[in-house]
Amino acid sequence: MAIKSSQTYDDYVKERELLSKFEQAAFDNFEKTILTLSSAFLVFSISFLGIIRKKADSGAALPPLASIDFLVFSWVSFAASVLFMLLCFVTNALSLRAAVADIEPLLEEKKPTRKAHKWNIMSYILYALSGIAFIIGVILLLTFCAKNIQIF
């Protein structure tokens, strides 16, 4: 987007700051959503097992759980999702620190470094991995539940 002649550089800076705030809010919401949903699905899976156990306590013989590996791998995927998100917090902090170091040379009219860019790329990769691990965990958990629904 080119700056129109009626707009000043200050208007451009204000617009850029506003867009950066919206971007940060979107990432904050993504982080909260992934962490909340991963925790919720872990609790759901444990609750599912608790319902099965109550059914077993009623005295009726239950068939063995089918495809227990799906449940275990779903737990691993949810844990990986949370771990990737926690690592993302660290890379975001390092990125902010590097961004400050990147702009300091500008005060001396030198060329800025590009260290923050590398940390930003790492953060985006971790965000993607967290989302992918979460989706895999949901698919595995739903598959496990579907294979064991006959118990009810």
C-alpha positions as CSV (number, residue, x, y, z in Angstrom):
1,M,0.0,0.0,0.0
2,A,1.5,3.3,-1.1
3,I,1.2,6.3,1.2
4,K,-1.1,8.9,-0.4
5,S,0.2,12.4,-0.6
6,S,-2.4,13.5,2.0
7,Q,-1.1,11.1,4.5
8,T,2.0,11.8,6.6
9,Y,4.7,9.5,7.8
10,D,3.2,9.8,11.3
11,D,-0.1,8.5,9.9
12,Y,1.7,5.6,8.4
13,V,3.5,4.8,11.7
14,K,0.2,5.0,13.7
15,E,-1.5,2.6,11.2
16,R,1.4,0.2,11.4
17,E,1.4,0.3,15.2
18,L,-2.4,-0.4,15.2
19,L,-1.9,-3.4,12.8
20,S,0.9,-4.7,15.0
21,K,-1.4,-4.6,18.0
22,F,-4.1,-6.5,16.2
23,E,-1.6,-9.1,15.0
24,Q,-0.3,-9.5,18.6
25,A,-3.9,-9.8,19.9
26,A,-4.5,-12.5,17.3
27,F,-1.4,-14.5,18.4
28,D,-2.4,-14.1,22.0
29,N,-5.8,-15.5,21.3
30,F,-4.3,-18.4,19.4
31,E,-2.0,-19.2,22.3
32,K,-4.8,-19.1,24.8
33,T,-7.1,-21.2,22.6
34,I,-4.6,-23.9,21.9
35,L,-3.6,-24.1,25.6
36,T,-7.3,-24.2,26.7
37,L,-8.5,-26.7,24.2
38,S,-5.5,-29.0,24.7
39,S,-6.2,-29.0,28.4
40,A,-10.0,-29.5,27.8
41,F,-9.4,-32.5,25.4
42,L,-7.0,-34.1,27.9
43,V,-9.7,-33.8,30.6
44,F,-12.3,-35.1,28.2
45,S,-10.2,-38.2,27.5
46,I,-9.7,-38.9,31.2
47,S,-13.4,-38.4,31.8
48,F,-14.1,-40.8,29.0
49,L,-12.0,-43.4,30.8
50,G,-13.8,-42.6,34.0
51,I,-17.2,-43.2,32.5
52,I,-15.9,-46.6,31.2
53,R,-14.6,-47.4,34.7
54,K,-18.0,-46.6,36.3
55,K,-19.6,-48.9,33.7
56,A,-17.1,-51.6,34.7
57,D,-18.0,-51.1,38.4
58,S,-21.6,-51.8,37.7
59,G,-20.7,-55.5,37.5
60,A,-21.1,-56.1,33.8
61,A,-18.1,-57.5,32.0
62,L,-16.8,-55.0,29.5
63,P,-14.9,-55.7,26.4
64,P,-11.3,-54.6,26.4
65,L,-10.5,-51.1,25.2
66,A,-9.8,-51.1,21.5
67,S,-6.8,-49.2,20.1
68,I,-5.5,-47.8,23.3
69,D,-2.5,-46.6,21.4
70,F,-4.7,-43.9,19.8
71,L,-5.4,-42.6,23.3
72,V,-1.8,-42.6,24.3
73,F,-0.7,-40.9,21.1
74,S,-3.4,-38.3,21.5
75,W,-2.1,-37.5,25.0
76,V,1.4,-37.2,23.5
77,S,0.1,-34.9,20.8
78,F,-1.7,-32.6,23.3
79,A,1.4,-32.5,25.5
80,A,3.5,-31.7,22.4
81,S,1.0,-28.9,21.5
82,V,1.4,-27.3,24.9
83,L,5.2,-27.8,24.8
84,F,5.5,-26.1,21.5
85,M,3.4,-23.2,22.8
86,L,5.6,-22.9,25.9
87,L,8.7,-22.8,23.7
88,C,7.0,-20.2,21.6
89,F,6.7,-18.0,24.6
90,V,10.4,-18.2,25.0
91,T,11.2,-17.5,21.4
92,N,8.8,-14.5,21.4
93,A,10.7,-13.1,24.4
94,L,14.0,-13.6,22.6
95,S,12.6,-12.1,19.5
96,L,11.6,-8.9,21.4
97,R,15.0,-8.7,23.0
98,A,16.6,-9.1,19.5
99,A,14.3,-6.5,18.0
100,V,15.5,-4.0,20.6
101,A,19.1,-4.9,19.7
102,D,18.2,-4.6,16.0
103,I,17.1,-1.0,16.2
104,E,19.9,0.3,18.4
105,P,22.3,0.6,15.4
106,L,19.8,2.9,13.8
107,L,20.6,5.5,16.6
108,E,24.1,5.6,15.3
109,E,22.9,5.6,11.7
110,K,24.2,2.1,11.0
111,K,22.5,-0.8,9.4
112,P,20.3,-2.8,11.7
113,T,20.9,-6.5,12.3
114,R,18.3,-9.1,11.4
115,K,18.5,-11.3,14.5
116,A,14.8,-10.7,15.5
117,H,13.7,-12.0,12.1
118,K,15.2,-15.4,12.8
119,W,13.5,-15.6,16.1
120,N,10.2,-14.6,14.5
121,I,10.5,-17.4,12.0
122,M,11.1,-19.8,14.8
123,S,8.0,-18.5,16.6
124,Y,5.9,-19.0,13.5
125,I,7.2,-22.5,13.1
126,L,6.4,-23.3,16.7
127,Y,2.9,-21.8,16.3
128,A,2.3,-24.1,13.3
129,L,3.7,-27.2,15.1
130,S,1.5,-26.5,18.1
131,G,-1.6,-26.2,15.9
132,I,-0.7,-29.4,14.0
133,A,0.0,-31.4,17.1
134,F,-3.4,-30.2,18.5
135,I,-5.3,-31.3,15.4
136,I,-3.5,-34.7,15.4
137,G,-4.4,-35.1,19.1
138,V,-8.1,-34.4,18.4
139,I,-8.2,-36.8,15.5
140,L,-6.5,-39.6,17.5
141,L,-8.8,-39.0,20.5
142,L,-11.9,-39.0,18.4
143,T,-10.7,-42.1,16.7
144,F,-10.2,-43.8,20.0
145,C,-13.6,-42.8,21.3
146,A,-15.3,-44.0,18.1
147,K,-13.6,-47.4,18.3
148,N,-14.7,-47.8,22.0
149,I,-18.2,-46.3,21.8
150,Q,-19.7,-49.8,21.7
151,I,-18.9,-50.1,25.4
152,F,-21.8,-47.9,26.2
